[in-house]
């Protein structure tokens, strides 16, 4: 190993930060040392515990169990230890747990880490306070008469020129030994940190649940944005294309198409605000528009779609009243119908047949449209519409299927079943 690399290991930036981590441990150990000295002094009959190195070490040893007990009882010990270990020890954040310990085993591991940190930090801090002054005196001893004449050195070194000459070397060796000891101890603590402060089974479960909840919110936002904005863009494109074709021959239709475009974009902006409201911080006072429902917004959706020249025929069972649907079913049904119309217009560009029926405790939505003569090229990043429909149906305990009609390869059918009550055991469409 080169001298420069060795110096970096002992005195580099990481070594200095880890050394500071040990000194912080020593500082945290001082209250426990003082508390234990109150007990050790009377038990040993000593008037001053700190005048005897042995009694100091005994008080220090008695204080460590008190530190462990504090770590077990305080839920903040692990978050603070993790923060310090990440910052000063350079331990990978992914290897350490977040938040207070959740189980007895995690509390025991936290107590073990806290005790090790304070124990090792107390020893290294004591060495850091004691050795540098002594080593400095040895280094300057041959050159400074005041140090040389001190009583502590004269009896041992009087008349020994060779010993006096080796004193500076001994001082440098002591400093290097102190740095090496601090680097070795701090390196061991950094290696043990993931085992003692790392996540346990309960922490991993909590992290998995948090990731699942976050993924569910993101998927919900993706579905809402895809269905609302995607449908609006498809409808606006169809309306603008139809208006352009009859711009000179049918001004009335052009005015109607432009009005539909204005209405579609205005409504989509409101829906976009509602979706983005999920991302806003709670309590910011921002009001969001209510989500559209099948009961209140189906007629407007059909009107805007037909304004582009598309033929949309709706067949509703006599016993199917959108106003009587549960609110969540009504919201999801609206999005499903919206996406079904958008897909039909985007990929086929022809008329759509839509059936709404209430049967066996469920709302059944069926959409059919003719397939284009030539398959259109897939859009980069597309193909999420049917997946979003299936996700919406599955979340309600229902199911969805899509594909060419059996026996009629020229017709595409989307079939969705949404239970109106609690999700059944088998959500598949029969």
N, C-alpha and C positions, 0 to 999 in steps of 0.2 A: 504494500500500500504506500503510495506517495505521501510525503510529509504534508503536502497541501490537503490531501483527502483526510488524513488523520486529524489535522487541525480543524477541518470542517466538522468532523464528527464530534470533536470535543468542545469547540467554541463557535460553531456555525450558528446561523439564525435559528434553526430548528432545535439545536442543543440548548441555546440560551432560553428559548421559550419553554422547553421542557424543564429546564432548571428552575425557571420562575414558577412553573406548575408545582414543583416540589416545595419551593419556599412558601407558596400559598398554603400547601398542606401543613407545613410547619406552623404557620401563623394560625391556622384553624385549630391546631392541636394545643395551642397555649392555654385557652380557657379550661380545657379538660385537665391539663397538667396542673394548673393552679388549683382547680377543685380537688384533684386527687391529693395534692400536697397538704391540704387542710386535714385530710384523714391520715396520711402517712406520717406527718410530723408528730401528732399526739401518740400514735401507736408505737413509734420508735423512740419517743422521748427527746427528739431533736428540737432544739430551739430554732434553728434555721435550716430548712431542708435544702435550700439552694447553695449552701456552703459545702455540701458533700455531693460528689458526683454520683456515688452509688444511690443516695436517696433521690437524687434528681431522676435517675434512670428508673427507680422503683415507682416514683410518682408518675412518670411518663407511661410506664407499663400499666399502672392501675387506671390511667385516664383513657386508654384505648377502648376498654369495654364500654365505658360511658359514651364514647363517640359512636360505637356500634349501635348502642341502644337508641341514641338520637337518630341515627340513620333509619332504623326500623320504624320509629314512631313518626318521623317527619316525612310527608309525601313529597316535599320539595327537594329532598336530598338528591334524588336521581336526576331531575331536570337540571339542577345547578351543576352536578358533577358531569353530566353529559355535555353541557355547554362549555365548561372549562376544558374537558378532555378534547372536544372538537377544536377549540380555539388554540390551546397551548400545546397539546400533545400531538395534534395533527392527525387524529384518528378519523377514518372515513366516516362521514355522517350516516351513510347507509348501514354501517355496522352497529350503530348505537340506537337505542330505543328512544321514543318520544314520550313525554308525559310521565306522570307518577307511576310507580309499580302497581300492577293490578292483582298480583298474587303473592302469597307468602314466600314462595320460592324466589320471586323477583325482588322482594324486599330483603331477603337474606343475601342475595348476590349484591344488591346495592350496599348493604351494610358491610360486606366483605371488602368491596372496593373503597368505601369511605374510610374504613379502618386502615387498609393498606396505604391509601394516599396520605393519611395523617401520620401513620407510623413511619413510612419511608421519608415523608417530607420533614417530619420532626428530626430524624437522624441526620439527613443531608443538610437541613437548615442549621443544626448545631455545628456540624463540621464546617459549613460555610462561614459561620461566625467565628469559629475558633482557629481554623487552620490558616487562612490568609494572613492574619497579623503575625502569627508565629513564623510562617514561611517567609514573610517579608523581612522579619528581623534576622532570620538566618541569611538571607541574600545580602543584606547590607552589613552584616556583622564584621567582616574583615575590613570594611572601609569606614565605618562610623565608630569612633572611640566611645561615644556615649553608650551605644548599644553593647560594645565589647566590654565595658567596665561594669555593666549591670550585674547584680549579684546572681541572677538566674543562670548566666552563662559562664561566669568566671570559674566556679569550682570544677566544672566538667571540661573546660577547654583551656585552662591555664597551662601555658607551656606546650601546647600541642599545635604546632604550626600546620601540620598536615590536616588535622581535623578542622582548623580554622579555614584552610583553603577549600575544603570540601563543603563547607556550610552553604555557599550560594547554590551549589549543585543540589544539595539536599532540599533547599527551599524550593527550587524549581520543580524537583521531583514531587514534592508534597502538593504543589499546586496542580501539576498534571494528574496526580493520583486523585485529587479531589474532583477535578473535571471528569476523569474517567469513571469514578464512582457515581457521580451525578448522571452521566450519560447512560451508564449501564442500568441504574435503578429506574430512571425515567423511561428507558427503552423497554424494560420489563413491564412497567405499568401500562405503557402504550400497547404492548402486545396482549396484556390481560384485559384491557378495557372492553373489547367486543364480547369476551366471555362473561364478564361481570356486569357490564352496562348494556349489553346487547338485548335485542327483543326476545322474549320468551314466546311460548305458544299463544298465550292470551294477547300479547302485543301484536303478534302476526295476524291473529284473527281480527283484532280491532283495525289493523291497517288494511286487511283485505275487505272488511266491511266498509271502511271509509272510501277505499278505491271503487268498490262496487256502487256505493251511493253517488260518488262523483261521476262515474261512468253512466249511471242511470240518468242523472241530470243532463249530461252532455248528449246522450242519445235522444232524450226528450227534446232538447233544444234543436238538435239536428233534424228530427222529424218535423217539428213545427216550422222551422225555417224552410225545409225542403217543400213541405206541402203548401204553405201559404205563399211564399215567394215564387216557388216553382210554378204553381198554378197561375199566379198572376202574370208572370212573364209569358207563359204559354198562351194565356187568353189575350193578353195585349198584343202579342205577335200575330195571332190569328185575326184579331180585330183590325189591326193596322194593315195587314196584308189584304183583307177583304175590302177595306176602305180604299186602298190604293187602286185596286182593280176597277172599282166603279166610281172613281173620283169625278169623272166628267159626266157620266151617264146617270148617276143616282145620288144627287147631293143630299137628299133626305137620309139615305142609308149611311152616308159618310158622317153626317151630324150625329146620328144615333150611335155609330161606332166610336166616334170621338168622345161622346158623352159616357159611353160604357168604359172606354179607356180611362177617362178621368175618375169615374167611380171606382174602377178596379184598383187603380194606383192609390187613391185616397184610402180605400179600405185596407189595402195591403200595408200601407204605412202604419195604420192603427194596429193591425195584427203584429207587425214587426215590433212596434213599441211594447206590445203585451209580451212577446217572446223575450225581448231584451230586458224586460222588467225582472225576469228571473235572475239575471246576472247582477242586478243592482243590489247594493248592500241593504240589508233589512233595516227598516226604520228611517230611510232617507226621505220618506214622505212622497215619493214619486208614485203618482197614480197611473195605472195601466188599464188599457181597454179590456173589457171582458172578452173571453174566448168565444168565437162564433159557435153556434149550435145548429143542429139540424132543424129544430123547431122554429127558430127565429130567422135563420139566414139561408135556408135552402132556396127559397124563391129568388132572392137576390143573386145567389150563385148561378142558378139556371138562367136568369135574365142576362147576366154579364156574359155567360158562355154563349148563349144564343145570339147575342149582339154581334158576335164575330162571324155569323153566318152558319154556325154549326147547328145541326138538327139534333136536339136532345129531347127524347121522349121518356116521360116518367110514368111508371105504372105503380100505383100505390094500392095495397089491399084495403078494402073497406074498413077492416078492423085495425088498421095501422094509423095511429095518430101521432105524428112526431112530437106534439106538445105533451103527450103522456109518457115519453121516454125518460128514464133516469138521467139527471144532468150529465154525468160522466159518459154514459152511452151516447147521449145526444151530441156531445162535443166530439167524441172520437168518430162517430158515424159521419158527422159533417166533414171531418178531415179525410176520411176514407172516400166519401163521394167526391170531394174536391180533387183528390189525387187520381181517382178513377177517371174523371172527366179530363184532367190534365194529360194523363197517359194516352187516352184515346185520341185527343186532339193533337198531341205531340207526335205520336207514332203513326196514327192512321189518317188523321185529318178529315174523318168522315163523321157521320152521325153516330149517336150513342143511344142505346136502349138501357134504361135504368129501372130496376124493380126494387121496391121496398115492401117487405112483408113481415108480419109478426106471427111467428109460429113456434109452438112448443117452448114458450118462455124465452124466446130469443128474437132479436131483430136480424132479418136476413137481407143482405144487400147484394144484388146481382147486377153487373154491368156487362153489356155485350157491344162489340163494335166490329166492323169488317176489317180484316187485315189488309195492309197495302199490298199491291201487286209485287212490288220489289222491296225487299227488306232494307231499312234505313241503317246507315252506319251508326254504330254505337258512339255516344258522346263520351269523351274522356271524363272519368270520374262519375259517370252516370250509373243507373241501375239500382238506385236506392229507394225508389218509390214503392215497388212491390214489397221490398223488405220492411219499409216503414209501415205499410198496411198490415203485414203479418205481425209486426211487433205490437201495434195498437190492438189488434184482435187478441193476441196472446195475453196481453196485460189484463184484459177483461175476462179472460178464461175462455175465449172463443178461438176461432181459427179462420184461415183464409187459404184459398187455392186460386191459381190463375193458369190459363193455358188455352190452347185451341179447343173448341167444342168437339167432343167425340162425334165422329161421323160428319163433321162440317169443318174441314181444315181451314176454311176461309173466314171463320168467325172466332174472335177472341173473347173469352169469358173470364170475368173476375167474380168470385163467389166468396162472400164474407158472412160469418155468423157471429153475432155479439150477444152473449147471454144478458138478460135483463135483471138477473138476481145474482146470487153468489156464484163464483166461477165453479163449473162442474169439474168432475175428475178427468173427463176426456174431452178436451177442447176441439178435437178434430171435427171437420165438417163431414157428415156422412155422405 
